[in-house]
Amino acid sequence: MVSKVKRKLIADALMEDHSFQTAKQALVEVVRSHSESITTISAPRQELRESYETTLKHFENCRGLNLFYPYLGSGMGNGALVELADGSVKYDFVSGIGVHFGHCHPKLIEAGIDAAVQDIAMQGNLQQNRDSLRLAELLIEHSGLDHCFLTSSGAMANENALKLILQKKAPASRILAFDRCFMGRTITLSQITDKPAFREGLPAHLFVDYLPFYDWRAPEKSTQTAVRALKKILKRYPGKHSCMCFEMIQGEAGSYPGSQEFFLALIQVLRDHSILVFVDEVQTFGRTDHLFAFQHFGLQPFVDVVTCGKLLHTCATLYKTELRPAPGLLSQTYTAATSSIRVATAIVESLVNEGYLGESGKNQQFRHHFVSRLEQIASRYPDCFEGPFGEGLMVAITPFKGEKARVTHYAKALFEAGVISFIAGSEPTRIRFLIPAGGTTLSALDEVATILEETLVRCQTD
Ligand SMILES: Cc1ncc(COP(=O)(O)O)c(C=O)c1O
């Protein structure tokens, strides 16, 4: 007789096993108890200074590249605070350039433990566990697109997006992009990324036409200028363009948002010419009042392909059914570590279910609080502190008139003083912050603003 009793999968039995649950909670608690002992910034420990410097030099030598900051994490932190291997504690307000949701976030530690006991460390082409499916489903559900292909870096997500687009639109192969855009550093993407230094010495095999981005000082004029430039390019190369790449908020350029009117005016022309709309959300994902910035700008009906990464911890290309590729175009041995896929799922669930999104969600609350503190500083030091700029949790300021050397000096002085930010853009060079929503508090934002002001005053006379 065939038994009708449904047997649990062994994997599910493990997850529900009392001993496993108890051990996991014990681990989460012990991490929390150590993490909570980090409560404020502190200077490097004298006894670690020398060995830290030697280790950093060795690390630079291993990489063959110098580090921008003398940063080597210890592996411990608490929310927006991170401990470095020299014993110092700093506010991490650039989050590994937009990756960390919060240091030692208990839900992410838990997700990491669940991942660590799985049969495999990496998932990919012939090795996808249910975690990959769950994450893809979540991203499809919340983006409104039809398909999701996971991968391991923002650049790879963009490469995959371009491959889908180019295959679909062949032989139209020209790409439209914005001045000062950043899309990644593969050989192909470095031809779109608008930075000559990033493509120095690399062979060119892609034709890219650039449009000026939105200028918040002249909204209507800059929209008209971009539309005119687009029409002119399309006339020059009729039928040759496959897609236009959009960053809703230009991150690497210095946190410059566009506007709904600006994007719609361009999209109208693109649609008239059957040119696909590709939105690179590698940096913007999870940082506005919507999960995706294209939703923040109300562009849902017009988007054909979207990529995301950074805060997501696993990268993804989301696309419409019309773009399904022919067999062979997309594949890779692995997409991401099981831990990063689990962490990605936990982050999306947290953003969606724990009050981060929406007009009065935590993302906006943190933004408004920080921005109002920065506005006060700007009003006190109008000659050397402009801004704040940006959108959502992508916040930027222009200190010292955007002179690169002085701004870099300020960023490094902030690091010394206990705040990690990063420089972005050129002419002007800005300081930008990618605020860790899952880790910050209002009082952390206040403390960071105070350090920004004190350091500004010191740097004025340097
Ligand atoms: C908008 C944008 N696209 C793509 C990338 C590339 O992502 P990754 O560094 O993960 O390859 C970045 C990274 O900064 C980015 O900001």
The ligand as a Gaussian input file, in Angstrom:
#p B3LYP/6-31G(d) Opt

LIG

0 1
 C       24.909000      52.523000     -11.622000
 C       25.922000      51.417000     -11.529000
 N       25.921000      50.452000     -12.447000
 C       26.796000      49.429000     -12.398000
 C       27.750000      49.356000     -11.425000
 C       28.742000      48.226000     -11.411000
 O       28.477000      47.363000     -10.361000
 P       29.636000      46.366000      -9.822000
 O       30.685000      47.230000      -9.233000
 O       28.914000      45.489000      -8.837000
 O       30.106000      45.605000     -11.008000
 C       27.803000      50.359000     -10.444000
 C       28.847000      50.331000      -9.404000
 O       29.170000      51.321000      -8.787000
 C       26.864000      51.412000     -10.495000
 O       26.864000      52.410000      -9.603000

